[in-house]
Amino acid sequence: MTPGAALAGPDGVPRCPWALSTEDYVAYHDEEWGRPVHGDDALFERLSLEAFQSGLSWITILRRRPGFRAAFAGFRIAAVAAFTDEDRERLLADPGIIRNRAKIDATLANARALAEWSPGELDALVWSHAPDPAGRPAPRTLADLPAVTPESTALAKALKKRGLRFVGPTTAYALMQACGLVDDHLADCAARGRGPGA
């Protein structure tokens, strides 16, 4: 058995090994991770959650996602951009999310910045950094997965230039993985190569 290679779960289906530690991860891996995500609000949500995840385990964020969605008005950019100081205080006291002042402030600032963009502009900017899949061999083990790529560095730089915060190259690459700009399911994983709704 190759360390870090795809493993069969209890149902016999081979998956990326990180997906097998909890049922929450299995569902997220099978149904969401790596499938293309489009739409400004949907990408704002993923960008925000990846920022909140910085320094934490993704499972911590995944299990709080319903709380985050409730607290941040479903991550509708226009709604979050209109949040007041009272909303900020509410968020800082909300046990359903990660109450990190810097991350909350960055999310509110990002929404205000994005509210000034044209509809579809965030989607277009993010997806303009998707690498050519033909130039990326399928990863065989977790060791083959980068934490940062030239494309994620460029995406982070582009977002920062446009006024967004808490979007370094590592966070940008996690966003690219989660939103299907790259297919980082392992070569032997059953989910590799699935498109939306597959």
N, C-alpha and C positions, 0 to 999 in steps of 0.2 A: 504494500500500500504506500503510495507516494504521499509524503506529508503535505497537507494543504490542498490536496486534490479533491474533486467532487466526491461526496459520500452519499450512499443510499440511506434515505430516511426510514422510519418505521414502516412506511407504505412501499418501500422498495424503489422509490423514485430517486435518482441521483440529483443532488443539489449542491450548491456552494456550501462548504462546511459551516460558514458563519450562520447560515439559515436554520441550522438544526438545534440550536441551543434552547429555543423557546417556541411555543405555538404561535406567538405573535410574530416572531421572525419568519416562520414558515409561510404564514399568510402574506406578509409583506413581500417576501422574496418571490413567491409564486405569482402574486396578483399585481404588484406595483413596481418593484425595483427594476430599473432598466427599461421600463416601457416608456415610449415617448410621451412627454407631457408638454402641452401647448396651452397658451392663454396667459395673459399678463397676471391675472389674480392667482392662477394656479402656480405659476413660477414664482410669484412673490411669496406665496406660502412656503414653497420648498426652500427658497433662498433664506427666508426667516428661520425656518426650523433647522436648517443646516447651521446657521449662525448660532442659534441657541444650543445646538449639539456640541459646539466647539468646547473641548476639554471634558466632555461627558460621553457616556455610552449612548449609542443611537436608541437602544431599547428604552432608555429613560425618556427620551423625547417621544418615541412612538407611542408609549403607553399614556402619555399626557396629551397626545394630539387632539383628542376631543376637547380637552380643557383649553388648549391653545386656540382652537377654532372658535370656541364660545367666547373666549376673552378678547380675541382680535377680530370680531365681527366677520368670521368666515374668511379672513384675510382678503377681504375686498379692499383694494387699494384706496378707492375714494373714501370709504368709510373710515379706515384706519388713519388716513391723512387728516381727517376732521377730528380726531381724538383731541381732547382737551387736557389740561393739567390734572383735572379730576380723574379722567380716564387713566392717566399715567399713575396716579396714586392708587387707583383701583387695581391696576396690573401689578404694582409692587407689593400689594397685599393679597394677591390671588394665589391660594395654595394649589390650584389646578395647573399652574405653569411653573417655569423656572423663573424665580424672582431675582433675576440678575439685572441690576440697574443699567449697566452699559449695554446689554443686549436688548433690553426693552427700549431704551432711548434710540439705539440704532434702528430697530424695527420701525419705530414711529418716524424717525428722520427719513428712512428709506421710503416709507409710504408717501411722505410729503414730496420727496424728490420725484418719485415715480408718477405721482398725480399730475405732474407737469409734462410728462411725456405724452406722445400721441398714442392712441389705441394701437396695440400690436407692436409697439416699439421695443418693449422689453423682450417679448417673444422673439422678434427678429434679431435683436442683439445677441441674446443667449445662443440661439440656434446657428448664428453665423460663425460660432466658434466650434461647432461640431467637426471633429476630424473625419477624414475620409476613412470609412470602415475597411476599405480594401488595404489600407496601409497599416492595419493593426492586426497582428496575428491573435488568434483566440488564446487567452491565458489558460494555461493548464493547471496552475496551482496559485494559491493566494500570493505566493512570493513573486509571481509575474505581474501583479497589479501595482501600478505606480500610485504614489500619494499626490503627486503633482506632475503635470505635463506642460509642454509649451503652450498648448491650447488653453489649459486652465489658468496659467499665468497671464496669458493675454486677455482672457475673459475677466479675471479679477481686476486687471489694470483698466480695462474698458469700463467696468462698472464703477470703480473708484473715481475715474476721470469724470464720470457723469454724476458724481456726488453720493454714491452708495457707500455704506459703511459695513464693517465686519464681513468683508468678502475677500479674504486672502486666497492665494492659489490653491491651498488644500481644501478650503470650503467650496471653492468654485469647482474643483474636481469631484468632490462628493456630490455636488449638485448635478454635474454632468453624468455621473454614474446613475444617480437616482432617477433622473429625468430622461434617460435613454439617448443622450447625445453620444454616449459610448455604450457598447454592450460588454460589460465586464463580468457577465456570468461565465463561469469556467467552461472550457471546451466540452467537458462531459456532463455538464449540468443540463437537466431537461428543459430549463427555462431559456437556454441560450437561443438567440435568434427569433424570439417571439416578438411580434409587433403588438400594437394596441389591440386589446381584446382577444388575443390569441389564447 
